[in-house]
């Protein structure tokens, strides 16, 4: 039983040995590493022949010299060959030419190795020889002048077409319905056509790569200018938004950031006001866009108010009723909304009452109305027996707080008593001089001098660009 098993094992071992013997030995051994080629000894795939044919060195030198003679950059290179070793001597304009010469020589059959002794020529003669290249490029430029001229003409025609389309202001005004936005669209069209003409012109002369470099540089410069001119750009955008919103009209009486005046015009950079003193005031549109704007012209009804104080012993209700009656009697005070009077506060020596009245700004001047209402109510209160006291202050002197110098010694008993102060004399009350002349009838009609100055200012420069559009609704 053991014998059949032993015979089977020997058969398997013989088959394995037969398989291993038939396999290639090279497949089982690691491949040898290939040495890295260096610049001095280029790698070759052939072995060196132990015997050299007669005249092979001359043939190699002649072949390499003939190739170098056809290349202007290598025409000054001297070639010598000995036993298959090529020696390169001489000078070249650039070290890249030296590497090129070595690569060419290594490809010639029969070359064993290369000794590269080339050096760069930095002499003045070589620099003068380089002027020939400049002259050649100049000649090429002269030859391209007709093509450059044609490219310039085509670019100018495209740009001119853009300017013609942008000049159709009537069309853009109808589409945008805003003068500032229409101007912005026209500027964008002009800019787009100019860039398009430049692209076509550069493409005609084969300088599209130059255009990419220019546009890339322009993009970087544009980002830098964007950060540097942030305030200017913000003001420009604010001008566009104000032209769309129309927050006021020309000659409106407004208060912007505490600056009061009448609007002359809205430009692409600033809002121009004329102050109530008759002076010009320019406010940047970025400030106007973010500011709180108070417009007195939008609503003709305006309320005026003033304060009067009565004696603390008088009745504030009676004073309020009398003041309202006087305000109702004034011809410029509106009956609706009706005038009113409220107790503001109780002061140290009086009761302060605030009187309120409404007027029509189209018929009455605010300052004139207030100036006429105050004396009318004051005179009525005084005629009815109400006192309008001035502030009263009480001063108390304590003898214990007086300095010793204010006390005089008594010789009789040595007691110290205070010296008697002289009694104060009464100051006679001031009496207002009697005025026999009748009180003049005051005119409370509106002052339109500033409004006339604004109209004259707008009439003097009718062609100046104004973003205020009376045909558009006010925000």
FENDABEL-V748793 format. One record per residue. N is the residue number from 1. SS is DSSP state (alpha for helix, beta for strand, coil for the rest). PSI is psi in radians with two decimals (NA if undefined). Layout:
N_SS_PSI / N_SS_PSI
This chain:
1_coil_-0.60 / 2_alpha_-0.50 / 3_alpha_-0.75 / 4_alpha_-0.65 / 5_alpha_-0.70 / 6_alpha_-0.68 / 7_alpha_-0.66 / 8_alpha_-0.67 / 9_alpha_-0.69 / 10_alpha_-0.61 / 11_alpha_-0.70 / 12_alpha_-0.72 / 13_alpha_-0.69 / 14_alpha_-0.68 / 15_alpha_-0.70 / 16_alpha_-0.74 / 17_alpha_-0.65 / 18_alpha_-0.67 / 19_alpha_-0.76 / 20_alpha_-0.57 / 21_alpha_-0.54 / 22_alpha_-0.32 / 23_coil_2.57 / 24_coil_2.40 / 25_alpha_-0.58 / 26_alpha_-0.49 / 27_alpha_-0.41 / 28_alpha_-0.29 / 29_coil_2.59 / 30_coil_2.52 / 31_coil_2.42 / 32_coil_2.55 / 33_coil_2.43 / 34_coil_2.21 / 35_coil_2.50 / 36_coil_2.33 / 37_coil_2.46 / 38_coil_2.93 / 39_coil_-0.52 / 40_coil_-0.63 / 41_coil_1.68 / 42_coil_2.52 / 43_coil_2.42 / 44_coil_2.64 / 45_coil_-0.05 / 46_coil_2.71 / 47_coil_2.78 / 48_coil_2.26 / 49_coil_2.22 / 50_coil_-0.40 / 51_coil_2.33 / 52_coil_2.39 / 53_coil_2.60 / 54_coil_2.32 / 55_coil_0.12 / 56_alpha_-0.60 / 57_alpha_-0.71 / 58_alpha_-0.70 / 59_alpha_-0.69 / 60_alpha_-0.79 / 61_alpha_-0.72 / 62_alpha_-0.70 / 63_alpha_-0.79 / 64_alpha_-0.73 / 65_alpha_-0.64 / 66_alpha_-0.66 / 67_alpha_-0.77 / 68_alpha_-0.52 / 69_alpha_-0.45 / 70_coil_-0.13 / 71_coil_2.02 / 72_alpha_-0.59 / 73_alpha_-0.34 / 74_alpha_0.27 / 75_coil_-0.40 / 76_coil_0.09 / 77_coil_2.30 / 78_beta_2.36 / 79_beta_2.29 / 80_beta_2.48 / 81_beta_2.34 / 82_beta_2.07 / 83_coil_0.61 / 84_coil_-0.07 / 85_beta_2.06 / 86_beta_2.24 / 87_beta_2.18 / 88_beta_2.17 / 89_beta_2.81 / 90_coil_-2.80 / 91_beta_2.63 / 92_beta_2.83 / 93_coil_-0.49 / 94_coil_2.57 / 95_alpha_-0.36 / 96_alpha_-0.57 / 97_alpha_-0.55 / 98_alpha_-0.80 / 99_alpha_-0.61 / 100_alpha_-0.76 / 101_alpha_-0.70 / 102_alpha_-0.71 / 103_alpha_-0.66 / 104_alpha_-0.78 / 105_alpha_-0.58 / 106_alpha_-0.32 / 107_coil_-0.14 / 108_coil_2.37 / 109_coil_2.40 / 110_coil_-0.10 / 111_coil_2.18 / 112_coil_-0.92 / 113_beta_3.01 / 114_beta_2.30 / 115_beta_1.85 / 116_beta_1.88 / 117_coil_0.39 / 118_coil_2.53 / 119_beta_2.78 / 120_beta_2.39 / 121_coil_2.03 / 122_coil_0.39 / 123_coil_2.85 / 124_alpha_-0.60 / 125_alpha_-0.67 / 126_alpha_-0.67 / 127_alpha_-0.68 / 128_alpha_-0.57 / 129_alpha_-0.49 / 130_alpha_-0.34 / 131_alpha_-0.40 / 132_alpha_-0.64 / 133_alpha_-0.68 / 134_alpha_-0.74 / 135_alpha_-0.67 / 136_alpha_-0.73 / 137_alpha_-0.66 / 138_alpha_-0.68 / 139_alpha_-0.70 / 140_alpha_-0.66 / 141_alpha_-0.74 / 142_alpha_-0.67 / 143_alpha_-0.47 / 144_alpha_-0.03 / 145_alpha_-0.76 / 146_alpha_-0.70 / 147_alpha_-0.67 / 148_alpha_-0.71 / 149_alpha_-0.74 / 150_alpha_-0.68 / 151_alpha_-0.69 / 152_alpha_-0.75 / 153_alpha_-0.78 / 154_alpha_-0.76 / 155_alpha_-0.73 / 156_alpha_-0.65 / 157_alpha_-0.72 / 158_alpha_-0.75 / 159_alpha_-0.71 / 160_alpha_-0.65 / 161_alpha_-0.72 / 162_alpha_-0.70 / 163_alpha_-0.64 / 164_alpha_-0.77 / 165_alpha_-0.69 / 166_alpha_-0.42 / 167_coil_-0.07 / 168_coil_1.20 / 169_alpha_-0.60 / 170_alpha_-0.73 / 171_alpha_-0.80 / 172_alpha_-0.58 / 173_alpha_-0.63 / 174_alpha_-0.62 / 175_alpha_-0.76 / 176_alpha_-0.51 / 177_coil_0.56 / 178_coil_2.18 / 179_alpha_-0.72 / 180_alpha_-0.76 / 181_alpha_-0.65 / 182_alpha_-0.72 / 183_alpha_-0.63 / 184_alpha_-0.71 / 185_alpha_-0.76 / 186_alpha_-0.70 / 187_alpha_-0.69 / 188_alpha_-0.68 / 189_alpha_-0.78 / 190_alpha_-0.80 / 191_alpha_-0.75 / 192_alpha_-0.74 / 193_alpha_-0.60 / 194_alpha_-0.76 / 195_alpha_-0.71 / 196_alpha_-0.74 / 197_alpha_-0.66 / 198_alpha_-0.70 / 199_alpha_-0.80 / 200_alpha_-0.73 / 201_alpha_-0.77 / 202_alpha_-0.58 / 203_alpha_-0.58 / 204_alpha_-0.62 / 205_coil_0.13 / 206_coil_0.53 / 207_coil_0.65 / 208_alpha_-0.57 / 209_alpha_-0.65 / 210_alpha_-0.65 / 211_alpha_-0.72 / 212_alpha_-0.73 / 213_alpha_-0.72 / 214_alpha_-0.78 / 215_alpha_-0.64 / 216_alpha_-0.78 / 217_alpha_-0.66 / 218_alpha_-0.62 / 219_alpha_-0.77 / 220_alpha_-0.77 / 221_alpha_-0.65 / 222_alpha_-0.69 / 223_alpha_-0.77 / 224_alpha_-0.76 / 225_alpha_-0.56 / 226_alpha_-0.75 / 227_alpha_-0.67 / 228_alpha_-0.57 / 229_coil_0.66 / 230_alpha_-0.74 / 231_alpha_-0.69 / 232_alpha_-0.74 / 233_alpha_-0.72 / 234_alpha_-0.70 / 235_alpha_-0.64 / 236_alpha_-0.77 / 237_alpha_-0.69 / 238_alpha_-0.64 / 239_alpha_-0.72 / 240_alpha_-0.77 / 241_alpha_-0.68 / 242_alpha_-0.64 / 243_alpha_-0.51 / 244_alpha_-0.64 / 245_alpha_-0.57 / 246_coil_1.21 / 247_coil_-0.27 / 248_coil_2.98 / 249_coil_2.92 / 250_coil_2.43 / 251_coil_0.23 / 252_coil_2.48 / 253_beta_1.91 / 254_beta_2.85 / 255_beta_2.05 / 256_beta_2.02 / 257_coil_0.73 / 258_coil_-0.05 / 259_beta_2.10 / 260_beta_2.45 / 261_beta_-3.05 / 262_beta_2.45 / 263_beta_2.22 / 264_beta_-0.97 / 265_beta_2.87 / 266_beta_2.00 / 267_coil_-3.11 / 268_coil_-0.09 / 269_coil_-0.60 / 270_beta_2.83 / 271_beta_2.19 / 272_beta_2.17 / 273_beta_2.75 / 274_beta_2.02 / 275_beta_2.93 / 276_coil_-0.17 / 277_coil_-0.02 / 278_coil_0.34 / 279_coil_2.67 / 280_beta_2.45 / 281_beta_2.13 / 282_beta_2.16 / 283_beta_2.19 / 284_beta_2.47 / 285_alpha_-0.50 / 286_alpha_-0.62 / 287_alpha_-0.72 / 288_alpha_-0.70 / 289_alpha_-0.60 / 290_alpha_-0.08 / 291_coil_2.83 / 292_coil_2.10 / 293_beta_2.17 / 294_beta_2.08 / 295_beta_1.97 / 296_coil_-0.34 / 297_coil_-0.45 / 298_coil_-0.69 / 299_coil_2.02 / 300_coil_-0.44 / 301_beta_2.28 / 302_beta_2.47 / 303_beta_2.38 / 304_beta_2.76 / 305_beta_2.76 / 306_beta_2.83 / 307_beta_2.42 / 308_beta_2.49 / 309_beta_2.36 / 310_beta_2.93 / 311_beta_2.58 / 312_coil_-0.41 / 313_coil_-0.20 / 314_coil_2.85 / 315_coil_2.06 / 316_alpha_-0.53 / 317_alpha_-0.73 / 318_alpha_-0.68 / 319_alpha_-0.67 / 320_alpha_-0.79 / 321_alpha_-0.72 / 322_alpha_-0.73 / 323_alpha_-0.72 / 324_alpha_-0.68 / 325_alpha_-0.70 / 326_alpha_-0.71 / 327_alpha_-0.66 / 328_alpha_-0.50 / 329_alpha_-0.31 / 330_coil_2.36 / 331_coil_-0.41 / 332_coil_-0.15 / 333_coil_2.27 / 334_coil_2.49 / 335_coil_-0.40 / 336_coil_1.99 / 337_coil_2.51 / 338_coil_2.70 / 339_coil_2.83 / 340_beta_2.91 / 341_beta_2.34 / 342_beta_2.62 / 343_beta_2.08 / 344_beta_-0.91 / 345_beta_2.85 / 346_beta_1.98 / 347_coil_-2.93 / 348_coil_-0.63 / 349_coil_0.17 / 350_beta_3.02 / 351_beta_2.10 / 352_beta_2.23 / 353_beta_2.32 / 354_beta_2.14 / 355_beta_2.36 / 356_beta_2.40 / 357_beta_2.66 / 358_beta_2.60 / 359_beta_2.86 / 360_beta_2.01 / 361_coil_-0.40 / 362_coil_-0.39 / 363_coil_-0.32 / 364_coil_2.44 / 365_coil_2.38 / 366_alpha_-0.87 / 367_alpha_-0.65 / 368_alpha_-0.73 / 369_alpha_-0.75 / 370_alpha_-0.68 / 371_alpha_-0.48 / 372_alpha_-0.55 / 373_alpha_-0.63 / 374_alpha_-0.93 / 375_alpha_-0.49 / 376_alpha_-0.80 / 377_alpha_-0.69 / 378_alpha_-0.82 / 379_alpha_-0.66 / 380_alpha_-0.70 / 381_alpha_-0.74 / 382_alpha_-0.63 / 383_alpha_-0.52 / 384_coil_0.06 / 385_coil_0.08 / 386_coil_2.33 / 387_coil_2.41 / 388_coil_1.38 / 389_coil_2.71 / 390_coil_2.89 / 391_coil_2.32 / 392_coil_2.28 / 393_coil_2.31 / 394_coil_2.26 / 395_coil_2.26 / 396_coil_2.27 / 397_coil_2.22 / 398_coil_2.18 / 399_alpha_-0.50 / 400_alpha_-0.31 / 401_alpha_-0.05 / 402_coil_2.57 / 403_coil_2.77 / 404_alpha_-0.50 / 405_alpha_-0.38 / 406_alpha_-0.11 / 407_beta_2.40 / 408_beta_2.35 / 409_beta_2.57 / 410_coil_2.26 / 411_coil_-0.41 / 412_coil_-0.98 / 413_coil_0.09 / 414_coil_0.06 / 415_coil_2.63 / 416_beta_2.14 / 417_beta_2.69 / 418_beta_2.52 / 419_coil_2.50 / 420_coil_2.30 / 421_coil_2.59 / 422_coil_2.49 / 423_coil_2.35 / 424_coil_2.53 / 425_coil_2.44 / 426_coil_2.33 / 427_coil_2.15 / 428_coil_2.46 / 429_coil_2.50 / 430_coil_2.32 / 431_coil_2.19 / 432_coil_2.37 / 433_coil_2.49 / 434_coil_2.40 / 435_coil_2.02 / 436_coil_-0.40 / 437_coil_2.45 / 438_coil_2.58 / 439_coil_2.32 / 440_coil_2.61 / 441_coil_2.00 / 442_coil_2.43 / 443_coil_2.16 / 444_coil_0.28 / 445_coil_2.68 / 446_coil_2.54 / 447_coil_1.98 / 448_coil_0.30 / 449_alpha_-0.75 / 450_alpha_-0.69 / 451_alpha_-0.68 / 452_alpha_-0.61 / 453_alpha_-0.64 / 454_alpha_-0.76 / 455_alpha_-0.69 / 456_alpha_-0.66 / 457_alpha_-0.74 / 458_alpha_-0.56 / 459_alpha_-0.46 / 460_alpha_-0.48 / 461_coil_1.21 / 462_coil_-0.44 / 463_coil_-0.17 / 464_coil_2.41 / 465_coil_2.17 / 466_coil_2.18 / 467_coil_-0.07 / 468_coil_2.20 / 469_coil_1.96 / 470_coil_-0.31 / 471_coil_-0.23 / 472_coil_2.59 / 473_coil_2.56 / 474_coil_2.44 / 475_coil_NA
